[in-house]
Amino acid sequence: MASSKAHHDSESGSIEENPDGTITFFPRGLNIVWGNDQRYWKIPGPGNDRNNPAELIQVSWLEVTGSYDLKDKKKCTVQFDLSLKSDAFGWNGCQVYLMAKIGRKGKYKWTKVSLKDQTGSQGFTVSSNVLDPDSSSSNSDDKKLYFGLYEVWTGKWKGGLQIHKAIIKPVQ
């Protein structure tokens, strides 16, 4: 049965700060548009998302986002660890964008990737360009990182994508 609220909101218990400075967002730590509707997504239950991915059943609007206050952190990258099931569909001819910015008024940096050749059990990573809070075009006090994985432009139905986690990695 579908939830009365269609979108899955980030749960702080599924965001982990690691000793090496990386921040890991497990599936329940991400905002997933249509994520609470079982016709579109299979989201792992609470406490089960460290080993189980969020699975896209079918959507025409892919929007998976997260945010994190970088505070005293310096340069970083964002990556999504993904896989496509063998029966994935709808990825031919559409590009997926990983977009990230620092500060609400910051300018997005984006990376475009094609998923059409990624099917199979082997996972893959999509990474952003380096983001530097000190050179951000936004207010210097606003160090919040906003990031997301998007395919909202083609209107094509797609499915079979698995999102294992998103990671913010510090860069020296």
C-alpha positions in Angstrom: 0.0 0.0 0.0 1.3 3.5 -0.8 2.0 5.9 2.0 -0.1 9.0 2.4 3.1 11.0 1.9 4.7 10.2 -1.5 8.2 11.4 -0.9 10.8 9.8 1.4 12.5 12.4 3.6 16.1 12.0 4.9 16.5 10.2 8.2 19.5 11.4 10.2 20.1 7.9 11.7 21.2 6.8 8.2 23.9 9.4 7.8 27.2 8.4 9.2 30.3 10.6 10.0 33.4 8.4 9.6 36.8 8.8 11.3 38.5 9.3 7.9 36.4 12.5 7.3 33.9 10.9 4.9 30.2 11.3 5.4 28.1 8.3 4.2 24.4 8.6 3.3 22.8 5.2 3.3 19.5 5.0 1.3 17.2 6.1 4.2 19.5 9.2 4.7 18.6 10.5 1.3 15.5 12.4 0.1 13.8 10.4 -2.6 11.0 11.8 -4.7 8.2 9.2 -4.8 10.3 7.1 -2.3 7.3 6.3 0.0 5.2 5.0 -2.9 5.9 1.2 -3.3 4.8 1.4 -6.9 7.9 3.4 -7.7 10.6 2.6 -5.1 11.6 -0.2 -2.7 13.3 1.5 0.3 15.0 -0.8 2.8 13.4 -0.8 6.3 14.9 1.1 9.2 18.2 -0.4 10.2 18.5 -2.5 7.0 19.8 0.2 4.6 23.5 -0.3 5.3 23.5 -3.5 3.3 20.5 -3.1 1.1 20.1 -0.5 -1.6 17.1 1.6 -2.5 15.6 0.1 -5.6 13.9 2.1 -8.3 10.9 0.1 -9.6 9.8 2.8 -12.1 9.6 6.6 -12.3 9.7 9.2 -15.0 11.1 11.8 -12.6 14.4 10.7 -10.9 15.3 13.0 -8.0 17.5 11.7 -5.1 19.0 14.4 -2.9 20.9 15.1 0.3 22.5 17.9 2.2 25.1 18.3 4.8 26.6 21.2 6.8 30.3 21.2 5.9 31.1 23.5 8.9 34.9 23.4 9.0 35.4 21.0 6.2 37.4 22.0 3.1 37.3 20.8 -0.5 35.3 17.7 -1.1 33.6 15.5 -3.8 30.3 13.7 -3.8 29.8 10.2 -5.1 26.9 7.9 -5.6 27.5 4.1 -5.4 25.0 2.6 -7.8 24.2 -0.6 -9.8 21.6 -1.5 -12.4 19.7 -4.7 -12.3 19.8 -7.0 -15.3 16.2 -6.1 -16.1 16.8 -2.3 -15.9 14.9 -0.3 -18.5 14.5 3.2 -19.9 18.2 4.4 -19.6 19.0 4.4 -23.3 19.1 8.0 -24.6 18.9 9.7 -21.3 21.6 11.3 -19.2 21.7 11.2 -15.4 23.1 14.3 -13.7 25.0 14.4 -10.4 24.6 18.1 -9.3 26.1 19.7 -6.2 26.5 23.2 -4.8 27.6 24.9 -1.6 25.2 27.3 0.0 21.5 27.8 -0.9 22.5 30.5 -3.3 25.6 28.7 -4.7 26.0 27.7 -8.3 25.5 24.1 -9.2 28.4 22.1 -10.5 27.3 19.0 -12.5 28.5 15.8 -13.9 26.6 14.1 -16.7 26.7 10.3 -17.0 25.0 7.7 -19.3 23.8 4.5 -17.5 22.8 2.5 -20.5 26.0 0.3 -20.5 26.1 -0.3 -16.8 23.7 -3.3 -16.4 24.7 -6.4 -14.6 25.6 -7.2 -11.0 28.7 -5.1 -10.9 28.3 -1.7 -9.2 29.7 1.6 -10.4 30.4 5.0 -9.0 29.3 8.5 -10.2 31.4 11.3 -8.8 31.2 15.1 -8.8 33.9 17.6 -9.5 35.8 19.0 -6.5 33.7 21.5 -4.5 35.5 24.2 -2.5 33.4 26.0 0.2 36.0 28.8 0.3 35.6 29.6 -3.4 31.8 29.2 -3.4 29.8 32.0 -5.0 27.4 31.9 -2.2 27.4 33.6 1.2 30.7 32.7 2.9 28.8 31.8 6.1 26.6 29.3 4.3 28.7 26.1 4.1 25.8 23.7 3.5 26.4 21.2 0.7 23.4 20.3 -1.5 23.7 17.4 -3.9 21.5 15.1 -5.9 21.1 12.6 -8.7 18.6 13.7 -11.3 16.9 12.6 -14.6 13.9 14.8 -14.8 14.1 16.1 -18.4 13.2 13.2 -20.8 9.9 12.2 -19.2 10.8 8.5 -20.0 9.9 5.8 -17.6 12.9 4.0 -16.2 13.6 1.4 -13.6 16.1 -1.1 -12.2 18.5 1.5 -10.6 19.9 0.6 -7.2 21.3 3.3 -4.9 23.7 1.8 -2.4 24.9 5.0 -0.8 26.2 8.5 -1.4 29.5 9.6 0.1 31.0 13.1 0.7 34.8 12.7 0.5 37.3 15.3 1.7 39.9 16.3 -0.9 43.4 17.4 0.1 
